[in-house]
Amino acid sequence: MEALAVDRRREANAAWFAGEAERLARLCGEMAERFARGGRLLATGDLSDSRHVAVEFVHPVIVGKRALPAIGLGPEGGSPAAQLALIADPDDSVVGFGADEPDGEAAAAV
């Protein structure tokens, strides 16, 4: 049963990435341009997701890849919208985890 679930997840992932490949490529290109201009990644929403993603940019797992500036915003700093209003610059990129949750704070911030 577990192997079947893994196969279904693999198929769903492959279908999603195939359908979103062009959009993801554009987004990555836009983020690269923003980083080149001094922008940062600001991750907000679910605390564990936002901090985990930020650390992956700051400490890349691929040897030789340069670190990129990223901040994982947490609830101790206030609402996501208030934090972004204080620190976001025009060249920053923002990712909001849980932004698709109805009435979520990340949805309001992003």
N, C-alpha and C positions, 0 to 999 in steps of 0.2 A: 504494500500500500504506500509506503514512504517513497519508493522509487517512482511510483506513478505521480505522486504530488510533485516531486522534483522535476520530472519530465514536463508536467503541465506548467510549472513555473518557468522552466527554461523556454518553452514554446511561447508563453505569454511575454516574457522579456524580449525574445527575438522579434516577435511581431511588433511590440511597442517601439523598440529601438529602430526597426526598419521603417516604421511609419513616421518617426520623429527625427530621423537622421539629419535631414536638411535643416530643420529648425535648431537642433542641437549644435550643428556645425556653425550656424550663424551666431548663436549665442556665445559659443566658445571664442569665436573671432572677435565679437564685441567685447567680451571680458578681457581678452588679450590686449586689445587696444587701450582699454581703460587702465589695466595694470601698467602698460608702457607709459601712460601719462601720469602715473603716480597714484592711481586709484587703489582702493582696497576692497576686499570682500567683507561684507557685513552680514553675518548670519544671525537670524533671529527666530523666535518661536520656540519649539520644543527644545528645552535646555540641552539634553544629551545630544540631539542631532546637530544643533547649532555649534556647540563647542567641538564636537567630533569633526565636523566638516572644516571648521576654522583651523584646527590643529593639522589637518591633512595638507592644507595650503602652506602653513608656516613651517612644517616639518615634513617635506615630501618623502614618501617611502621609496621612491626610485632614486638610486644613488646617482649623484651628479646633477640632479634637477635643482634649479634654484628655488628658494623659498619665496613665497608671495605673501604680501601683507593681508592678514585676515583677522577679524575679531568676532568671537562668538558672544553675542549679547545675551545676558541672563536676566531673570526676574528681579534680582537684587538691585538692578539699575533703574527700575521703574517699568512703565509700559513700553513695549517695543516702539510704538509711534513716538513717544517722548524721547527715547534714547536716539532714534534715528534723526529726529529733528535737531538734536544737539550735536551729533558727530558726523552725519552723512555729508559728503562733498559731492559735487556734480559728477565726478569720474568714478565714484564708488559703485560697486555692484551689490545688490541686496538680494539675499535668498531668504524666504520666509517659510520655515517648516511649520506645517499645520495651517498654512494660508488657505487651504481649501475647506477647512472646518468652519461651519456656519457660526457666525458671531465670535470667531476666534480673534485674539489680539493680533496675531500675525497677519490675519486677513486685513485688519484695519491699518496696519503699519505699512504694508507693501504696496 
